[in-house]
Amino acid sequence: MVVTGRRWGACAALTAALLVGACSTTPSTPVAGPGEYVVQTGDTLYRIAQRHGRTTAEIARWNQIKDPDQLEAGQVLRVVPPGGATTTAATPPPRSSGGSGSAEKAKPTPAPRERDPVVPPASRRSDWGWPTQGAVIAGFNGNSNKGLDIGGSSGEPVHAIGAGSVAATETMRGYGSVIMVDHGGSYMSIYTNVGTVGVKQGQRVQRGQKIAEIGPAEGGRAKLHFEIRYRGKAVDPRLYLPAK
């Protein structure tokens, strides 16, 4: 079964839509070993990467995935780097107790690769800009609002905040059209309530490039809902974007 991930279905909140997928497993689904994951029906490469704290580029590279739309239910994917922390290190050989005087020294075990911190340092990014120039009408609080609501006019351009690759373009109930851009380093920008979408999945974009337009007014005012996520966790965009 080809799993395209083109429709994610209804969700109660954006976090659930981005990070949680309803999965079903057939009896023939193989069991994943250490550092592996079995693709479930409805999975997308983006969901799998976020679930394991990785980027889509890393998962694709470790599994030689050329087309992210061609995942199959039951497919086993590596979700840690080859030789990563889940791989058991070989026990160093003991020193020789013989009398030859030529005992071989054990090679030191390489230190495990450090994982990205769960919470990134709050610092402004000189390589990022605002997605639109409107005023912030609702700020981040981490609960009811996991990003910023930026006022504007229907049809006003929406720009990529920085260079990256379009991870997904979706239509989600309650959010309209949604664009997700992977900026590398476990950072993702998310643009919702957009109307016309001008990019497609897998496309490279640059800072300031127009990727969409603000959608029609809802509740009397047109706006862009914008988020920045780090390893899938929403962070306050104002801590990373230029001051204004």
Residue pairs with C-beta under 8 A, 6 or more apart in sequence:
1 41
1 72
1 73
2 69
2 70
2 71
2 72
3 39
3 41
3 42
3 43
3 44
3 71
3 72
3 73
4 44
4 69
5 42
5 43
5 44
5 45
5 46
5 47
5 69
5 71
5 168
6 170
7 170
7 171
8 17
8 21
8 170
8 172
9 22
9 173
10 173
10 174
11 17
11 172
11 173
11 174
14 146
14 172
14 175
14 190
14 192
14 227
15 146
15 234
17 172
17 175
18 47
18 50
18 180
18 190
18 229
18 232
19 47
19 50
19 51
19 232
21 40
21 42
21 43
21 44
21 47
22 42
23 40
23 41
23 42
23 43
24 40
24 41
24 42
25 38
25 40
25 41
26 73
26 74
28 74
29 38
29 40
29 73
29 74
30 38
30 74
30 76
31 38
32 38
32 76
33 76
34 86
34 87
35 78
35 79
35 80
35 84
35 86
35 87
36 76
36 77
36 78
36 79
37 48
37 51
37 52
37 76
37 77
37 79
38 74
38 75
38 76
38 77
39 48
39 71
39 72
39 73
39 74
39 75
39 76
39 77
40 73
41 73
43 71
43 73
44 68
44 71
44 168
45 56
45 59
45 60
45 65
45 68
45 71
46 56
46 68
46 167
46 168
46 180
46 182
48 59
48 77
48 79
49 55
49 56
49 58
49 59
50 231
50 232
51 232
52 59
52 79
52 80
53 115
53 116
53 186
53 231
53 232
54 79
54 186
55 182
55 184
55 186
56 68
56 165
56 167
56 182
57 165
57 182
57 184
58 81
59 65
59 77
59 78
59 79
60 66
60 68
62 77
62 78
62 79
62 80
62 81
62 82
63 77
63 78
65 71
68 201
68 202
69 201
80 86
80 87
81 113
84 112
84 113
85 112
85 113
85 115
89 109
89 110
92 106
92 107
92 108
92 109
93 104
93 106
94 106
95 103
95 104
95 105
95 106
96 102
96 103
96 104
97 103
116 185
116 186
116 231
118 231
118 233
119 230
119 233
119 235
120 186
120 187
120 230
120 235
122 235
122 236
122 239
122 240
123 239
123 240
124 239
124 240
124 241
124 242
124 243
125 162
125 240
125 241
127 162
127 163
127 207
128 161
128 162
128 207
128 240
128 241
128 242
129 159
129 161
129 162
129 207
129 208
129 241
129 242
130 150
130 159
130 161
130 241
130 242
130 244
131 150
131 158
131 159
131 160
131 161
131 189
131 191
131 224
131 226
132 150
132 152
132 156
132 157
132 158
132 159
132 214
132 224
132 226
134 150
134 151
134 152
134 156
134 223
134 224
135 150
135 151
136 148
136 149
136 150
136 151
136 238
137 149
137 150
137 151
137 221
137 223
138 145
138 148
138 149
139 145
139 148
139 236
139 238
140 146
140 147
140 148
140 234
140 235
140 236
140 237
140 238
142 234
142 236
146 227
146 234
147 190
147 225
147 226
147 227
147 228
147 234
147 237
148 225
148 226
148 227
148 237
148 238
149 223
149 224
149 225
149 226
150 223
150 224
150 225
150 226
151 221
151 222
151 223
152 214
152 222
152 223
152 224
153 214
153 222
154 195
154 213
154 214
154 215
154 216
154 217
154 222
155 195
155 196
155 213
155 214
156 213
156 214
156 222
157 210
157 212
157 213
157 214
158 179
158 191
158 194
158 210
158 211
158 212
158 213
158 214
158 224
159 207
159 208
159 209
159 210
159 211
160 181
160 189
160 205
160 206
160 207
160 208
160 209
160 211
161 181
161 183
161 189
161 207
161 228
161 241
162 181
162 183
162 189
162 207
163 183
163 204
163 205
163 206
163 207
164 181
164 182
164 183
164 184
164 189
164 204
164 205
165 181
165 182
165 202
165 203
165 204
165 205
166 179
166 180
166 181
166 182
166 199
166 200
166 201
166 202
166 203
166 204
166 205
166 211
167 180
167 181
167 182
167 188
167 201
168 178
168 179
168 180
168 201
169 177
169 178
169 179
169 180
169 197
169 199
169 200
169 201
170 177
170 178
170 180
171 177
171 178
172 178
172 192
175 192
175 193
175 225
176 192
176 193
176 194
176 195
176 215
177 192
177 194
177 195
177 197
177 212
177 215
178 190
178 191
178 192
178 194
179 190
179 191
179 194
179 197
179 199
179 211
179 212
180 188
180 189
180 190
180 191
181 188
181 189
181 190
181 191
181 205
181 211
182 188
183 189
186 230
186 231
187 228
187 229
187 230
188 228
188 229
188 230
188 232
189 226
189 227
189 228
189 229
190 226
190 227
190 228
190 229
191 211
191 212
191 224
191 225
191 226
192 224
192 225
192 226
192 227
193 214
193 215
193 218
193 223
193 224
193 225
194 212
194 213
194 214
194 215
194 224
195 212
195 213
195 214
195 215
195 216
196 212
196 213
197 211
197 212
198 210
198 211
198 212
198 213
199 205
199 211
199 212
205 211
214 222
214 223
214 224
215 222
216 222
226 237
227 234
227 237
228 234
228 235
228 236
228 237
228 240
229 235
